[in-house]
Amino acid sequence: MTLVNDSPEPLRFASALTWNEEGLIPAIVQDAENGEVLMLAWMDERALRDTLATGQTHFYSRSRRTHWHKGETSGHVQHVESISLDCDGDVLLIKARQIGGACHEGYRSCFFRGLGDGGRIDVIADPVFDSALVYGSSQRTDPATPDHGSGSAEEITRTIVRGSRTDLPRSRLEE
Amino acid sequence: MTLVNDSPEPLRFASALTWNEEGLIPAIVQDAENGEVLMLAWMDERALRDTLATGQTHFYSRSRRTHWHKGETSGHVQHVESISLDCDGDVLLIKARQIGGACHEGYRSCFFRGLGDGGRIDVIADPVFDSALVYGSSQRTDPATPDHGSGSAEEITRTIVRGSRTDLPRSRLEE
């Protein structure tokens, strides 16, 4: 990717973006091979700079208030193929080659649940890896889920995604 | 789409989502036919309910603090094929059949600008309609752009997108 260099030019790109009041911008990651939308995460300027410098996605975790290199724990990195921005300059679209799966729950895409008949939420994909193995099964019994959405979404997911859901604390996981 | 009904069931889906502190959730719209990512906009519960009830996307404009039906002005509506949610339940992915173009600047996708060599921002798509004709050329001379990102992103775009950029006030446009 010719975007990856350490010249001052990437700064020009960063300055062309509209960052929100927290200095962040949402980045959609799309599978460069088949067009599947894999995830959405947030970047600050440093995450964007690291992404441009390394050619692999980096993000900023709003819940953990820290930077993270996607795949640092799992090895499931995303090799950036291209970056585009929307008409308002306030959303990024990153096409990337995904190694393994994007989702910490073991799926290729984070969008593995779909709205079905009658408002039901169905799992619409098969897992591509065992998240307990990748992220460590010892964490499965940890009851703390401080950063992972609580409430009905979790409960519904827990009911539906039997055997594939990890009750991992978000603070130890990638977003 | 079997999701579209006026039963109370969609409320169950809404309650399964993680809304941000403003009661909003980002919704990625993807072309159901070719997988192209078309746009990202925000929904509140009413916008989601309207989307489910009509089968066409509705959003909430943060800048104008109002609801909008995508395509109401342009006719470029989005017919919803499916809705999925990510692992955190805080992002929606909507696959839709796009009529015309999603972008108010005349492009099929809002992501019509890409990061090129040396940090340059290039237009990477051809317009599919004349935004001045669709939204009204009389607005082209209106200098007010209160809601459209100002600053360098705009300036760079203005330099590059010759002839295709409309200086329309965002307050009169879809987001």
Interface residues (C-beta under 8 A of the other chain):
Chain A: T2 L3 S7 E9 P10 L11 R12 F13 S15 A16 L17 T18 P26 I28 Q30 N34 G35 E36 V37 M39 L40 S82 I83 S84 L85 D86 C87 D88 G89 D90 V91 L93 C103 H104 E105 Y107 C110 F111 F112 R113 G114 L115 G116 D117 G118 G119 R120 I121 I124 H148 G149 G151 S152 A153 E154 I156 T157 E175
Chain B: T2 L3 S7 E9 P10 L11 R12 F13 S15 A16 L17 T18 P26 I28 Q30 N34 G35 E36 V37 M39 L40 S82 I83 S84 L85 D86 C87 D88 G89 D90 V91 L93 C103 H104 E105 Y107 C110 F111 F112 R113 G114 L115 G116 D117 G118 G119 R120 I121 I124 H148 G149 G151 S152 A153 E154 I156 T157 E175
